[in-house]
């Protein structure tokens, strides 16, 4: 599991501490470039990249994608953890 953020190192570290994630989290990505690469919503007026989340399966295929153009409907760290646990639990 891996996460990436356009936030600076200090803000990213704080998020990691608050959520308790135990996987690598990259920081400092270029927001305009990430918008180009992923289709994430780039708001020109405020120069912000809206949250976009992807959950990639171990085989490299897309399990889930969440695009937001505002503060509602974003993937939370706990949502990702729940989905990963669900997808990796043994099938009976």
PDB file with one MODEL, atoms N, CA, C and O in Angstrom:
MODEL        1
ATOM      1  N   UNK A   1       0.842  -1.161   0.000  1.00  0.00           N
ATOM      2  CA  UNK A   1       0.000   0.000   0.000  1.00  0.00           C
ATOM      3  C   UNK A   1       0.896   1.234   0.000  1.00  0.00           C
ATOM      4  O   UNK A   1       1.984   1.233   0.575  1.00  0.00           O
ATOM      5  N   UNK A   2       0.418   2.274  -0.650  1.00  0.00           N
ATOM      6  CA  UNK A   2       1.185   3.504  -0.801  1.00  0.00           C
ATOM      7  C   UNK A   2       0.214   4.649  -0.986  1.00  0.00           C
ATOM      8  O   UNK A   2      -0.848   4.468  -1.582  1.00  0.00           O
ATOM      9  N   UNK A   3       0.553   5.807  -0.493  1.00  0.00           N
ATOM     10  CA  UNK A   3      -0.249   7.010  -0.693  1.00  0.00           C
ATOM     11  C   UNK A   3       0.674   8.120  -1.172  1.00  0.00           C
ATOM     12  O   UNK A   3       1.879   8.094  -0.920  1.00  0.00           O
ATOM     13  N   UNK A   4       0.099   9.092  -1.864  1.00  0.00           N
ATOM     14  CA  UNK A   4       0.866  10.242  -2.344  1.00  0.00           C
ATOM     15  C   UNK A   4       0.043  11.504  -2.113  1.00  0.00           C
ATOM     16  O   UNK A   4      -1.186  11.477  -2.172  1.00  0.00           O
ATOM     17  N   UNK A   5       0.729  12.597  -1.851  1.00  0.00           N
ATOM     18  CA  UNK A   5       0.060  13.846  -1.525  1.00  0.00           C
ATOM     19  C   UNK A   5       0.807  15.038  -2.120  1.00  0.00           C
ATOM     20  O   UNK A   5       2.023  15.000  -2.304  1.00  0.00           O
ATOM     21  N   UNK A   6       0.058  16.086  -2.413  1.00  0.00           N
ATOM     22  CA  UNK A   6       0.685  17.337  -2.831  1.00  0.00           C
ATOM     23  C   UNK A   6       1.045  18.184  -1.613  1.00  0.00           C
ATOM     24  O   UNK A   6       1.692  19.223  -1.747  1.00  0.00           O
ATOM     25  N   UNK A   7       0.627  17.744  -0.426  1.00  0.00           N
ATOM     26  CA  UNK A   7       0.947  18.476   0.800  1.00  0.00           C
ATOM     27  C   UNK A   7       2.451  18.449   1.074  1.00  0.00           C
ATOM     28  O   UNK A   7       3.172  17.573   0.594  1.00  0.00           O
ATOM     29  N   UNK A   8       2.901  19.422   1.851  1.00  0.00           N
ATOM     30  CA  UNK A   8       4.316  19.464   2.215  1.00  0.00           C
ATOM     31  C   UNK A   8       4.626  18.360   3.231  1.00  0.00           C
ATOM     32  O   UNK A   8       3.720  17.696   3.735  1.00  0.00           O
ATOM     33  N   UNK A   9       5.895  18.178   3.519  1.00  0.00           N
ATOM     34  CA  UNK A   9       6.328  17.099   4.396  1.00  0.00           C
ATOM     35  C   UNK A   9       5.733  17.213   5.800  1.00  0.00           C
ATOM     36  O   UNK A   9       5.306  16.211   6.372  1.00  0.00           O
ATOM     37  N   UNK A  10       5.701  18.414   6.353  1.00  0.00           N
ATOM     38  CA  UNK A  10       5.179  18.609   7.715  1.00  0.00           C
ATOM     39  C   UNK A  10       3.698  18.240   7.789  1.00  0.00           C
ATOM     40  O   UNK A  10       3.289  17.522   8.701  1.00  0.00           O
ATOM     41  N   UNK A  11       2.886  18.722   6.840  1.00  0.00           N
ATOM     42  CA  UNK A  11       1.457  18.422   6.860  1.00  0.00           C
ATOM     43  C   UNK A  11       1.198  16.941   6.607  1.00  0.00           C
ATOM     44  O   UNK A  11       0.302  16.351   7.211  1.00  0.00           O
ATOM     45  N   UNK A  12       1.978  16.346   5.721  1.00  0.00           N
ATOM     46  CA  UNK A  12       1.830  14.918   5.447  1.00  0.00           C
ATOM     47  C   UNK A  12       2.182  14.099   6.686  1.00  0.00           C
ATOM     48  O   UNK A  12       1.476  13.149   7.023  1.00  0.00           O
ATOM     49  N   UNK A  13       3.259  14.460   7.358  1.00  0.00           N
ATOM     50  CA  UNK A  13       3.660  13.753   8.580  1.00  0.00           C
ATOM     51  C   UNK A  13       2.560  13.847   9.643  1.00  0.00           C
ATOM     52  O   UNK A  13       2.258  12.865  10.320  1.00  0.00           O
ATOM     53  N   UNK A  14       1.970  15.027   9.780  1.00  0.00           N
ATOM     54  CA  UNK A  14       0.890  15.211  10.754  1.00  0.00           C
ATOM     55  C   UNK A  14      -0.301  14.300  10.422  1.00  0.00           C
ATOM     56  O   UNK A  14      -0.885  13.694  11.321  1.00  0.00           O
ATOM     57  N   UNK A  15      -0.664  14.201   9.131  1.00  0.00           N
ATOM     58  CA  UNK A  15      -1.763  13.334   8.721  1.00  0.00           C
ATOM     59  C   UNK A  15      -1.450  11.869   9.046  1.00  0.00           C
ATOM     60  O   UNK A  15      -2.318  11.131   9.513  1.00  0.00           O
ATOM     61  N   UNK A  16      -0.210  11.460   8.796  1.00  0.00           N
ATOM     62  CA  UNK A  16       0.197  10.082   9.090  1.00  0.00           C
ATOM     63  C   UNK A  16       0.058   9.810  10.590  1.00  0.00           C
ATOM     64  O   UNK A  16      -0.439   8.756  10.987  1.00  0.00           O
ATOM     65  N   UNK A  17       0.491  10.750  11.413  1.00  0.00           N
ATOM     66  CA  UNK A  17       0.398  10.584  12.867  1.00  0.00           C
ATOM     67  C   UNK A  17      -1.062  10.532  13.327  1.00  0.00           C
ATOM     68  O   UNK A  17      -1.420   9.713  14.174  1.00  0.00           O
ATOM     69  N   UNK A  18      -1.899  11.403  12.769  1.00  0.00           N
ATOM     70  CA  UNK A  18      -3.302  11.474  13.184  1.00  0.00           C
ATOM     71  C   UNK A  18      -4.089  10.237  12.769  1.00  0.00           C
ATOM     72  O   UNK A  18      -4.976   9.799  13.501  1.00  0.00           O
ATOM     73  N   UNK A  19      -3.782   9.675  11.620  1.00  0.00           N
ATOM     74  CA  UNK A  19      -4.553   8.530  11.117  1.00  0.00           C
ATOM     75  C   UNK A  19      -3.946   7.197  11.493  1.00  0.00           C
ATOM     76  O   UNK A  19      -4.635   6.177  11.485  1.00  0.00           O
ATOM     77  N   UNK A  20      -2.659   7.191  11.823  1.00  0.00           N
ATOM     78  CA  UNK A  20      -2.004   5.951  12.195  1.00  0.00           C
ATOM     79  C   UNK A  20      -1.667   5.043  11.019  1.00  0.00           C
ATOM     80  O   UNK A  20      -1.435   3.849  11.209  1.00  0.00           O
ATOM     81  N   UNK A  21      -1.638   5.593   9.808  1.00  0.00           N
ATOM     82  CA  UNK A  21      -1.298   4.744   8.670  1.00  0.00           C
ATOM     83  C   UNK A  21       0.116   4.209   8.833  1.00  0.00           C
ATOM     84  O   UNK A  21       0.988   4.875   9.391  1.00  0.00           O
ATOM     85  N   UNK A  22       0.330   2.995   8.336  1.00  0.00           N
ATOM     86  CA  UNK A  22       1.625   2.338   8.507  1.00  0.00           C
ATOM     87  C   UNK A  22       2.308   2.064   7.175  1.00  0.00           C
ATOM     88  O   UNK A  22       3.311   1.353   7.131  1.00  0.00           O
ATOM     89  N   UNK A  23       1.783   2.612   6.098  1.00  0.00           N
ATOM     90  CA  UNK A  23       2.358   2.412   4.781  1.00  0.00           C
ATOM     91  C   UNK A  23       3.042   3.698   4.319  1.00  0.00           C
ATOM     92  O   UNK A  23       2.798   4.762   4.888  1.00  0.00           O
ATOM     93  N   UNK A  24       3.889   3.616   3.300  1.00  0.00           N
ATOM     94  CA  UNK A  24       4.594   4.800   2.826  1.00  0.00           C
ATOM     95  C   UNK A  24       3.643   5.863   2.274  1.00  0.00           C
ATOM     96  O   UNK A  24       2.664   5.547   1.598  1.00  0.00           O
ATOM     97  N   UNK A  25       3.947   7.122   2.573  1.00  0.00           N
ATOM     98  CA  UNK A  25       3.175   8.248   2.061  1.00  0.00           C
ATOM     99  C   UNK A  25       4.158   9.250   1.461  1.00  0.00           C
ATOM    100  O   UNK A  25       4.938   9.875   2.179  1.00  0.00           O
ATOM    101  N   UNK A  26       4.113   9.394   0.152  1.00  0.00           N
ATOM    102  CA  UNK A  26       4.961  10.371  -0.538  1.00  0.00           C
ATOM    103  C   UNK A  26       4.330  11.752  -0.393  1.00  0.00           C
ATOM    104  O   UNK A  26       3.115  11.867  -0.235  1.00  0.00           O
ATOM    105  N   UNK A  27       5.140  12.784  -0.445  1.00  0.00           N
ATOM    106  CA  UNK A  27       4.604  14.138  -0.308  1.00  0.00           C
ATOM    107  C   UNK A  27       5.295  15.076  -1.291  1.00  0.00           C
ATOM    108  O   UNK A  27       6.317  14.743  -1.891  1.00  0.00           O
ATOM    109  N   UNK A  28       4.708  16.249  -1.434  1.00  0.00           N
ATOM    110  CA  UNK A  28       5.300  17.282  -2.255  1.00  0.00           C
ATOM    111  C   UNK A  28       5.120  17.102  -3.759  1.00  0.00           C
ATOM    112  O   UNK A  28       5.881  17.674  -4.538  1.00  0.00           O
ATOM    113  N   UNK A  29       4.124  16.315  -4.184  1.00  0.00           N
ATOM    114  CA  UNK A  29       3.900  16.131  -5.615  1.00  0.00           C
ATOM    115  C   UNK A  29       3.398  17.417  -6.256  1.00  0.00           C
ATOM    116  O   UNK A  29       2.749  18.226  -5.592  1.00  0.00           O
ATOM    117  N   UNK A  30       3.688  17.614  -7.521  1.00  0.00           N
ATOM    118  CA  UNK A  30       3.250  18.790  -8.268  1.00  0.00           C
ATOM    119  C   UNK A  30       1.757  18.644  -8.573  1.00  0.00           C
ATOM    120  O   UNK A  30       1.369  17.732  -9.303  1.00  0.00           O
ATOM    121  N   UNK A  31       0.907  19.533  -8.023  1.00  0.00           N
ATOM    122  CA  UNK A  31      -0.536  19.354  -8.184  1.00  0.00           C
ATOM    123  C   UNK A  31      -1.032  19.453  -9.627  1.00  0.00           C
ATOM    124  O   UNK A  31      -1.903  18.682 -10.028  1.00  0.00           O
ATOM    125  N   UNK A  32      -0.497  20.384 -10.411  1.00  0.00           N
ATOM    126  CA  UNK A  32      -0.946  20.503 -11.801  1.00  0.00           C
ATOM    127  C   UNK A  32      -0.570  19.269 -12.604  1.00  0.00           C
ATOM    128  O   UNK A  32      -1.359  18.799 -13.425  1.00  0.00           O
ATOM    129  N   UNK A  33       0.609  18.750 -12.380  1.00  0.00           N
ATOM    130  CA  UNK A  33       1.045  17.541 -13.091  1.00  0.00           C
ATOM    131  C   UNK A  33       0.205  16.342 -12.675  1.00  0.00           C
ATOM    132  O   UNK A  33      -0.149  15.513 -13.513  1.00  0.00           O
ATOM    133  N   UNK A  34      -0.118  16.243 -11.382  1.00  0.00           N
ATOM    134  CA  UNK A  34      -0.955  15.139 -10.918  1.00  0.00           C
ATOM    135  C   UNK A  34      -2.346  15.220 -11.539  1.00  0.00           C
ATOM    136  O   UNK A  34      -2.946  14.190 -11.844  1.00  0.00           O
ATOM    137  N   UNK A  35      -2.858  16.422 -11.727  1.00  0.00           N
ATOM    138  CA  UNK A  35      -4.145  16.601 -12.393  1.00  0.00           C
ATOM    139  C   UNK A  35      -4.078  16.078 -13.828  1.00  0.00           C
ATOM    140  O   UNK A  35      -4.984  15.380 -14.284  1.00  0.00           O
ATOM    141  N   UNK A  36      -3.013  16.415 -14.524  1.00  0.00           N
ATOM    142  CA  UNK A  36      -2.828  15.946 -15.902  1.00  0.00           C
ATOM    143  C   UNK A  36      -2.754  14.428 -15.974  1.00  0.00           C
ATOM    144  O   UNK A  36      -3.341  13.813 -16.863  1.00  0.00           O
ATOM    145  N   UNK A  37      -2.029  13.825 -15.033  1.00  0.00           N
ATOM    146  CA  UNK A  37      -1.807  12.378 -15.063  1.00  0.00           C
ATOM    147  C   UNK A  37      -3.012  11.555 -14.624  1.00  0.00           C
ATOM    148  O   UNK A  37      -3.236  10.457 -15.134  1.00  0.00           O
ATOM    149  N   UNK A  38      -3.788  12.084 -13.678  1.00  0.00           N
ATOM    150  CA  UNK A  38      -4.853  11.277 -13.079  1.00  0.00           C
ATOM    151  C   UNK A  38      -6.267  11.713 -13.422  1.00  0.00           C
ATOM    152  O   UNK A  38      -7.217  10.955 -13.225  1.00  0.00           O
ATOM    153  N   UNK A  39      -6.415  12.929 -13.933  1.00  0.00           N
ATOM    154  CA  UNK A  39      -7.754  13.456 -14.175  1.00  0.00           C
ATOM    155  C   UNK A  39      -8.365  14.111 -12.951  1.00  0.00           C
ATOM    156  O   UNK A  39      -9.542  14.470 -12.956  1.00  0.00           O
ATOM    157  N   UNK A  40      -7.570  14.268 -11.903  1.00  0.00           N
ATOM    158  CA  UNK A  40      -8.063  14.931 -10.696  1.00  0.00           C
ATOM    159  C   UNK A  40      -8.466  16.365 -11.032  1.00  0.00           C
ATOM    160  O   UNK A  40      -7.882  16.990 -11.917  1.00  0.00           O
ATOM    161  N   UNK A  41      -9.466  16.877 -10.322  1.00  0.00           N
ATOM    162  CA  UNK A  41      -9.996  18.201 -10.598  1.00  0.00           C
ATOM    163  C   UNK A  41      -9.038  19.284 -10.107  1.00  0.00           C
ATOM    164  O   UNK A  41      -8.783  19.403  -8.909  1.00  0.00           O
ATOM    165  N   UNK A  42      -8.512  20.073 -11.046  1.00  0.00           N
ATOM    166  CA  UNK A  42      -7.611  21.193 -10.733  1.00  0.00           C
ATOM    167  C   UNK A  42      -8.435  22.461 -10.789  1.00  0.00           C
ATOM    168  O   UNK A  42      -8.991  22.804 -11.833  1.00  0.00           O
ATOM    169  N   UNK A  43      -8.516  23.163  -9.659  1.00  0.00           N
ATOM    170  CA  UNK A  43      -9.270  24.407  -9.596  1.00  0.00           C
ATOM    171  C   UNK A  43      -8.318  25.573  -9.834  1.00  0.00           C
ATOM    172  O   UNK A  43      -7.522  25.938  -8.969  1.00  0.00           O
ATOM    173  N   UNK A  44      -8.420  26.142 -11.020  1.00  0.00           N
ATOM    174  CA  UNK A  44      -7.504  27.195 -11.452  1.00  0.00           C
ATOM    175  C   UNK A  44      -7.590  28.432 -10.561  1.00  0.00           C
ATOM    176  O   UNK A  44      -6.564  29.003 -10.191  1.00  0.00           O
ATOM    177  N   UNK A  45      -8.804  28.845 -10.219  1.00  0.00           N
ATOM    178  CA  UNK A  45      -8.980  30.082  -9.462  1.00  0.00           C
ATOM    179  C   UNK A  45      -8.225  30.044  -8.132  1.00  0.00           C
ATOM    180  O   UNK A  45      -7.530  31.001  -7.790  1.00  0.00           O
ATOM    181  N   UNK A  46      -8.354  28.963  -7.390  1.00  0.00           N
ATOM    182  CA  UNK A  46      -7.686  28.865  -6.089  1.00  0.00           C
ATOM    183  C   UNK A  46      -6.372  28.102  -6.155  1.00  0.00           C
ATOM    184  O   UNK A  46      -5.664  27.990  -5.154  1.00  0.00           O
ATOM    185  N   UNK A  47      -6.044  27.576  -7.336  1.00  0.00           N
ATOM    186  CA  UNK A  47      -4.833  26.803  -7.552  1.00  0.00           C
ATOM    187  C   UNK A  47      -4.716  25.643  -6.560  1.00  0.00           C
ATOM    188  O   UNK A  47      -3.706  25.474  -5.877  1.00  0.00           O
ATOM    189  N   UNK A  48      -5.796  24.849  -6.511  1.00  0.00           N
ATOM    190  CA  UNK A  48      -5.801  23.679  -5.634  1.00  0.00           C
ATOM    191  C   UNK A  48      -6.198  22.437  -6.413  1.00  0.00           C
ATOM    192  O   UNK A  48      -6.939  22.504  -7.393  1.00  0.00           O
ATOM    193  N   UNK A  49      -5.700  21.329  -5.965  1.00  0.00           N
ATOM    194  CA  UNK A  49      -6.041  20.026  -6.528  1.00  0.00           C
ATOM    195  C   UNK A  49      -7.022  19.368  -5.567  1.00  0.00           C
ATOM    196  O   UNK A  49      -6.724  19.190  -4.386  1.00  0.00           O
ATOM    197  N   UNK A  50      -8.185  19.011  -6.079  1.00  0.00           N
ATOM    198  CA  UNK A  50      -9.170  18.346  -5.233  1.00  0.00           C
ATOM    199  C   UNK A  50      -8.790  16.886  -5.045  1.00  0.00           C
ATOM    200  O   UNK A  50      -8.128  16.282  -5.889  1.00  0.00           O
ATOM    201  N   UNK A  51      -9.220  16.340  -3.933  1.00  0.00           N
ATOM    202  CA  UNK A  51      -8.848  14.975  -3.557  1.00  0.00           C
ATOM    203  C   UNK A  51      -9.281  13.957  -4.604  1.00  0.00           C
ATOM    204  O   UNK A  51     -10.395  14.003  -5.125  1.00  0.00           O
ATOM    205  N   UNK A  52      -8.381  13.053  -4.890  1.00  0.00           N
ATOM    206  CA  UNK A  52      -8.637  11.937  -5.789  1.00  0.00           C
ATOM    207  C   UNK A  52      -7.964  10.728  -5.174  1.00  0.00           C
ATOM    208  O   UNK A  52      -6.801  10.787  -4.776  1.00  0.00           O
ATOM    209  N   UNK A  53      -8.697   9.640  -5.100  1.00  0.00           N
ATOM    210  CA  UNK A  53      -8.135   8.443  -4.491  1.00  0.00           C
ATOM    211  C   UNK A  53      -8.263   7.250  -5.407  1.00  0.00           C
ATOM    212  O   UNK A  53      -9.288   7.052  -6.059  1.00  0.00           O
ATOM    213  N   UNK A  54      -7.213   6.461  -5.447  1.00  0.00           N
ATOM    214  CA  UNK A  54      -7.206   5.236  -6.230  1.00  0.00           C
ATOM    215  C   UNK A  54      -6.780   4.095  -5.326  1.00  0.00           C
ATOM    216  O   UNK A  54      -5.825   4.218  -4.560  1.00  0.00           O
ATOM    217  N   UNK A  55      -7.488   2.997  -5.419  1.00  0.00           N
ATOM    218  CA  UNK A  55      -7.104   1.785  -4.715  1.00  0.00           C
ATOM    219  C   UNK A  55      -6.732   0.778  -5.795  1.00  0.00           C
ATOM    220  O   UNK A  55      -7.580   0.334  -6.570  1.00  0.00           O
ATOM    221  N   UNK A  56      -5.455   0.429  -5.832  1.00  0.00           N
ATOM    222  CA  UNK A  56      -4.908  -0.449  -6.860  1.00  0.00           C
ATOM    223  C   UNK A  56      -4.699  -1.836  -6.266  1.00  0.00           C
ATOM    224  O   UNK A  56      -4.127  -1.976  -5.185  1.00  0.00           O
ATOM    225  N   UNK A  57      -5.164  -2.857  -6.973  1.00  0.00           N
ATOM    226  CA  UNK A  57      -4.982  -4.236  -6.527  1.00  0.00           C
ATOM    227  C   UNK A  57      -3.521  -4.653  -6.706  1.00  0.00           C
ATOM    228  O   UNK A  57      -2.795  -4.031  -7.481  1.00  0.00           O
ATOM    229  N   UNK A  58      -3.086  -5.686  -6.007  1.00  0.00           N
ATOM    230  CA  UNK A  58      -1.704  -6.156  -6.151  1.00  0.00           C
ATOM    231  C   UNK A  58      -1.331  -6.507  -7.597  1.00  0.00           C
ATOM    232  O   UNK A  58      -0.159  -6.429  -7.966  1.00  0.00           O
ATOM    233  N   UNK A  59      -2.311  -6.892  -8.414  1.00  0.00           N
ATOM    234  CA  UNK A  59      -2.002  -7.228  -9.810  1.00  0.00           C
ATOM    235  C   UNK A  59      -1.920  -5.988 -10.706  1.00  0.00           C
ATOM    236  O   UNK A  59      -1.728  -6.106 -11.916  1.00  0.00           O
ATOM    237  N   UNK A  60      -2.068  -4.791 -10.103  1.00  0.00           N
ATOM    238  CA  UNK A  60      -1.937  -3.548 -10.853  1.00  0.00           C
ATOM    239  C   UNK A  60      -3.226  -3.018 -11.452  1.00  0.00           C
ATOM    240  O   UNK A  60      -3.221  -1.965 -12.089  1.00  0.00           O
ATOM    241  N   UNK A  61      -4.331  -3.727 -11.261  1.00  0.00           N
ATOM    242  CA  UNK A  61      -5.604  -3.242 -11.791  1.00  0.00           C
ATOM    243  C   UNK A  61      -6.291  -2.324 -10.783  1.00  0.00           C
ATOM    244  O   UNK A  61      -6.013  -2.370  -9.585  1.00  0.00           O
ATOM    245  N   UNK A  62      -7.171  -1.512 -11.285  1.00  0.00           N
ATOM    246  CA  UNK A  62      -7.875  -0.539 -10.453  1.00  0.00           C
ATOM    247  C   UNK A  62      -9.033  -1.207  -9.716  1.00  0.00           C
ATOM    248  O   UNK A  62      -9.900  -1.823 -10.335  1.00  0.00           O
ATOM    249  N   UNK A  63      -9.038  -1.081  -8.394  1.00  0.00           N
ATOM    250  CA  UNK A  63     -10.135  -1.612  -7.584  1.00  0.00           C
ATOM    251  C   UNK A  63     -11.200  -0.540  -7.374  1.00  0.00           C
ATOM    252  O   UNK A  63     -12.393  -0.820  -7.500  1.00  0.00           O
ATOM    253  N   UNK A  64     -10.778   0.690  -7.054  1.00  0.00           N
ATOM    254  CA  UNK A  64     -11.694   1.801  -6.798  1.00  0.00           C
ATOM    255  C   UNK A  64     -11.028   3.108  -7.215  1.00  0.00           C
ATOM    256  O   UNK A  64      -9.808   3.254  -7.138  1.00  0.00           O
ATOM    257  N   UNK A  65     -11.851   4.052  -7.658  1.00  0.00           N
ATOM    258  CA  UNK A  65     -11.385   5.411  -7.919  1.00  0.00           C
ATOM    259  C   UNK A  65     -12.427   6.372  -7.360  1.00  0.00           C
ATOM    260  O   UNK A  65     -13.626   6.181  -7.560  1.00  0.00           O
ATOM    261  N   UNK A  66     -11.973   7.389  -6.668  1.00  0.00           N
ATOM    262  CA  UNK A  66     -12.864   8.383  -6.088  1.00  0.00           C
ATOM    263  C   UNK A  66     -12.362   9.763  -6.492  1.00  0.00           C
ATOM    264  O   UNK A  66     -11.251  10.159  -6.137  1.00  0.00           O
ATOM    265  N   UNK A  67     -13.187  10.491  -7.237  1.00  0.00           N
ATOM    266  CA  UNK A  67     -12.857  11.851  -7.661  1.00  0.00           C
ATOM    267  C   UNK A  67     -13.770  12.812  -6.916  1.00  0.00           C
ATOM    268  O   UNK A  67     -14.979  12.593  -6.848  1.00  0.00           O
ATOM    269  N   UNK A  68     -13.202  13.870  -6.359  1.00  0.00           N
ATOM    270  CA  UNK A  68     -13.995  14.869  -5.644  1.00  0.00           C
ATOM    271  C   UNK A  68     -13.761  16.247  -6.263  1.00  0.00           C
ATOM    272  O   UNK A  68     -12.660  16.565  -6.713  1.00  0.00           O
ATOM    273  N   UNK A  69     -14.811  17.046  -6.273  1.00  0.00           N
ATOM    274  CA  UNK A  69     -14.672  18.434  -6.708  1.00  0.00           C
ATOM    275  C   UNK A  69     -15.051  19.375  -5.573  1.00  0.00           C
ATOM    276  O   UNK A  69     -15.346  20.550  -5.790  1.00  0.00           O
ATOM    277  N   UNK A  70     -15.035  18.840  -4.374  1.00  0.00           N
ATOM    278  CA  UNK A  70     -15.351  19.600  -3.174  1.00  0.00           C
ATOM    279  C   UNK A  70     -15.054  18.749  -1.954  1.00  0.00           C
ATOM    280  O   UNK A  70     -14.431  17.695  -2.077  1.00  0.00           O
ATOM    281  N   UNK A  71     -15.485  19.183  -0.779  1.00  0.00           N
ATOM    282  CA  UNK A  71     -15.126  18.488   0.454  1.00  0.00           C
ATOM    283  C   UNK A  71     -15.923  17.214   0.743  1.00  0.00           C
ATOM    284  O   UNK A  71     -15.597  16.503   1.693  1.00  0.00           O
ATOM    285  N   UNK A  72     -16.951  16.906  -0.039  1.00  0.00           N
ATOM    286  CA  UNK A  72     -17.781  15.723   0.201  1.00  0.00           C
ATOM    287  C   UNK A  72     -17.404  14.626  -0.780  1.00  0.00           C
ATOM    288  O   UNK A  72     -17.096  14.905  -1.939  1.00  0.00           O
ATOM    289  N   UNK A  73     -17.425  13.369  -0.320  1.00  0.00           N
ATOM    290  CA  UNK A  73     -17.192  12.241  -1.195  1.00  0.00           C
ATOM    291  C   UNK A  73     -15.737  11.855  -1.353  1.00  0.00           C
ATOM    292  O   UNK A  73     -15.358  11.253  -2.358  1.00  0.00           O
ATOM    293  N   UNK A  74     -14.930  12.189  -0.388  1.00  0.00           N
ATOM    294  CA  UNK A  74     -13.502  11.859  -0.462  1.00  0.00           C
ATOM    295  C   UNK A  74     -13.231  10.532   0.220  1.00  0.00           C
ATOM    296  O   UNK A  74     -13.946  10.132   1.140  1.00  0.00           O
ATOM    297  N   UNK A  75     -12.192   9.856  -0.241  1.00  0.00           N
ATOM    298  CA  UNK A  75     -11.727   8.621   0.385  1.00  0.00           C
ATOM    299  C   UNK A  75     -10.977   8.991   1.657  1.00  0.00           C
ATOM    300  O   UNK A  75     -10.034   9.782   1.608  1.00  0.00           O
ATOM    301  N   UNK A  76     -11.374   8.441   2.775  1.00  0.00           N
ATOM    302  CA  UNK A  76     -10.619   8.669   4.004  1.00  0.00           C
ATOM    303  C   UNK A  76      -9.631   7.514   4.188  1.00  0.00           C
ATOM    304  O   UNK A  76      -9.794   6.448   3.595  1.00  0.00           O
ATOM    305  N   UNK A  77      -8.627   7.732   4.997  1.00  0.00           N
ATOM    306  CA  UNK A  77      -7.655   6.665   5.268  1.00  0.00           C
ATOM    307  C   UNK A  77      -8.358   5.445   5.840  1.00  0.00           C
ATOM    308  O   UNK A  77      -8.009   4.314   5.502  1.00  0.00           O
ATOM    309  N   UNK A  78      -9.348   5.663   6.706  1.00  0.00           N
ATOM    310  CA  UNK A  78     -10.062   4.522   7.288  1.00  0.00           C
ATOM    311  C   UNK A  78     -10.872   3.774   6.229  1.00  0.00           C
ATOM    312  O   UNK A  78     -11.004   2.553   6.312  1.00  0.00           O
ATOM    313  N   UNK A  79     -11.422   4.485   5.228  1.00  0.00           N
ATOM    314  CA  UNK A  79     -12.119   3.821   4.121  1.00  0.00           C
ATOM    315  C   UNK A  79     -11.171   2.902   3.362  1.00  0.00           C
ATOM    316  O   UNK A  79     -11.518   1.765   3.041  1.00  0.00           O
ATOM    317  N   UNK A  80      -9.984   3.398   3.081  1.00  0.00           N
ATOM    318  CA  UNK A  80      -8.995   2.607   2.345  1.00  0.00           C
ATOM    319  C   UNK A  80      -8.618   1.367   3.149  1.00  0.00           C
ATOM    320  O   UNK A  80      -8.573   0.261   2.609  1.00  0.00           O
ATOM    321  N   UNK A  81      -8.349   1.551   4.429  1.00  0.00           N
ATOM    322  CA  UNK A  81      -7.949   0.428   5.277  1.00  0.00           C
ATOM    323  C   UNK A  81      -9.060  -0.622   5.325  1.00  0.00           C
ATOM    324  O   UNK A  81      -8.786  -1.819   5.226  1.00  0.00           O
ATOM    325  N   UNK A  82     -10.303  -0.182   5.474  1.00  0.00           N
ATOM    326  CA  UNK A  82     -11.435  -1.119   5.490  1.00  0.00           C
ATOM    327  C   UNK A  82     -11.531  -1.883   4.168  1.00  0.00           C
ATOM    328  O   UNK A  82     -11.743  -3.096   4.171  1.00  0.00           O
ATOM    329  N   UNK A  83     -11.379  -1.192   3.048  1.00  0.00           N
ATOM    330  CA  UNK A  83     -11.458  -1.841   1.742  1.00  0.00           C
ATOM    331  C   UNK A  83     -10.328  -2.847   1.551  1.00  0.00           C
ATOM    332  O   UNK A  83     -10.551  -3.944   1.039  1.00  0.00           O
ATOM    333  N   UNK A  84      -9.125  -2.480   1.957  1.00  0.00           N
ATOM    334  CA  UNK A  84      -7.990  -3.401   1.815  1.00  0.00           C
ATOM    335  C   UNK A  84      -8.218  -4.640   2.671  1.00  0.00           C
ATOM    336  O   UNK A  84      -7.983  -5.759   2.216  1.00  0.00           O
ATOM    337  N   UNK A  85      -8.670  -4.452   3.897  1.00  0.00           N
ATOM    338  CA  UNK A  85      -8.942  -5.600   4.766  1.00  0.00           C
ATOM    339  C   UNK A  85     -10.003  -6.503   4.133  1.00  0.00           C
ATOM    340  O   UNK A  85      -9.869  -7.726   4.139  1.00  0.00           O
ATOM    341  N   UNK A  86     -11.054  -5.894   3.590  1.00  0.00           N
ATOM    342  CA  UNK A  86     -12.112  -6.670   2.951  1.00  0.00           C
ATOM    343  C   UNK A  86     -11.580  -7.451   1.755  1.00  0.00           C
ATOM    344  O   UNK A  86     -11.884  -8.634   1.599  1.00  0.00           O
ATOM    345  N   UNK A  87     -10.788  -6.794   0.910  1.00  0.00           N
ATOM    346  CA  UNK A  87     -10.293  -7.441  -0.300  1.00  0.00           C
ATOM    347  C   UNK A  87      -9.237  -8.512  -0.023  1.00  0.00           C
ATOM    348  O   UNK A  87      -9.036  -9.412  -0.838  1.00  0.00           O
ATOM    349  N   UNK A  88      -8.569  -8.417   1.116  1.00  0.00           N
ATOM    350  CA  UNK A  88      -7.508  -9.384   1.402  1.00  0.00           C
ATOM    351  C   UNK A  88      -7.921 -10.487   2.374  1.00  0.00           C
ATOM    352  O   UNK A  88      -7.134 -11.388   2.667  1.00  0.00           O
ATOM    353  N   UNK A  89      -9.144 -10.416   2.868  1.00  0.00           N
ATOM    354  CA  UNK A  89      -9.580 -11.482   3.780  1.00  0.00           C
ATOM    355  C   UNK A  89      -9.793 -12.774   2.989  1.00  0.00           C
ATOM    356  O   UNK A  89     -10.218 -12.735   1.834  1.00  0.00           O
ATOM    357  N   UNK A  90      -9.500 -13.905   3.604  1.00  0.00           N
ATOM    358  CA  UNK A  90      -9.677 -15.183   2.924  1.00  0.00           C
ATOM    359  C   UNK A  90     -11.136 -15.392   2.523  1.00  0.00           C
ATOM    360  O   UNK A  90     -12.047 -15.111   3.301  1.00  0.00           O
ATOM    361  N   UNK A  91     -11.344 -15.877   1.328  1.00  0.00           N
ATOM    362  CA  UNK A  91     -12.698 -16.162   0.829  1.00  0.00           C
ATOM    363  C   UNK A  91     -13.130 -17.536   1.332  1.00  0.00           C
ATOM    364  O   UNK A  91     -12.365 -18.497   1.251  1.00  0.00           O
ATOM    365  N   UNK A  92     -14.341 -17.631   1.845  1.00  0.00           N
ATOM    366  CA  UNK A  92     -14.826 -18.910   2.344  1.00  0.00           C
ATOM    367  C   UNK A  92     -15.972 -19.423   1.493  1.00  0.00           C
ATOM    368  O   UNK A  92     -16.511 -20.496   1.766  1.00  0.00           O
TER     369      UNK A  92
ENDMDL
END
